[in-house]
């Protein structure tokens, strides 16, 4: 067992992705409930060279365009985007503001059904 180090982990090979699903409730799930259907996912991401860049519209030299939207198949488009090969990247950290109770259910459902 190694001793704990009193230092921050390196983040120069990490891509941080923030995402949020928007849904409709037009589809009946049961007599008294409607199903949430994702219609949009918005993504913003950053890596260590661009994390202090406040203007999200400025492309990063390493990770490229930093804002994305997927409409046609939001869940199906998000997953391949997260899995794209990035030679400089060893880890992707995906964060949703409500992943525990809402946003991650769509990803889990897609993973189970496909």
N, C-alpha and C positions, 0 to 999 in steps of 0.2 A: 504494500500500500504506500502511495506517495503522500508526502506532506502537502498540505494546502499552500498555494502561493498567494501572497497578498498583492495581486496585480490584476488589472482588467484583462479579459480575453481579447485576443486580436480580432479585429473585425474587417481586415482588409480583403478577405476572401469570402465575405458574406453579403448576400443581397437581401435587403429587408423589403418585403412586399406588404402593403396595406390594401385590403380589399373590402368592398361592401356590396351586398346584393340588394337590389330593389325588386319588389315583387308585386303581383296583382293577387286579388282574392276573388276573381270572377268564376273560378271553377268550384263546383259543389263537391265536397268530400263526403258528406252525409246529409241527412235531413236538416241538421242544425249547425253544420260547420262547412266552411269553405277552405279550399286548399291554397296555400301560398305557392305561386308559380313564379320563379325568377324570370324577369324580363330584361335585366341589365346588371352587369357587374362593373364597378369602377375600380381601377387599380392605380395606385401610386407606389413607386418604389425608389430606393436609393441604395448606393454602395458607399464605401468610405470616401472616394474622391468627390462625390457630389452631396454628401449628407449635410453640409453646411450651406449649400446653395439654396437660398430662400425661394427663388423663382422656379417653380416646377416646370415652366414652359421651356427652360433652357436645357437642351440635351446634354447628357453626360458623355464624356469622351470614352468611358468604359462601358457603362450599362445602357447607353442610348436614350431613346425617348422614355421619359419617366412617368408619363400618364397614359393610361389605356382605358378603353371602354369596349365591352363586348355585349352585343344585342341579340344576335340571331340564336345562339345557344350559349348563354352566359356560363353555365357550369362546364359544358363541354369545351368551351374555348379557354376558360381559365386554367384547367388542368394541364393541357399541352403547353400553354404559355409558361406555367411554373416549371415544367419539366424540360424546357428548351435547353440545349447544351450551351453552357457558358464556360469557356476554358479557364477563366480567372476565378470562377466561383466554386467553392467547395461546400457551401451550405446556403439554403434559402430559408429565411424565417418569414412565414406568412402570418399576418396578424389581421384579425377582423375585430371591429369594435364590439361586436356581439356574437362572437364565435361560439361561446358556450351554450347559448340559448337559441340561436337562430341561424347565423350565416354558415356554420359548418355542417348543418343538417343536409344541405343540398349537395355538398361534396361527398358526404358519407353515403347518401342515397345513391348517387351516381356510381360510387365505387362498388356498392353492393349489387346494383342491378346490371352493371356492365362486366 
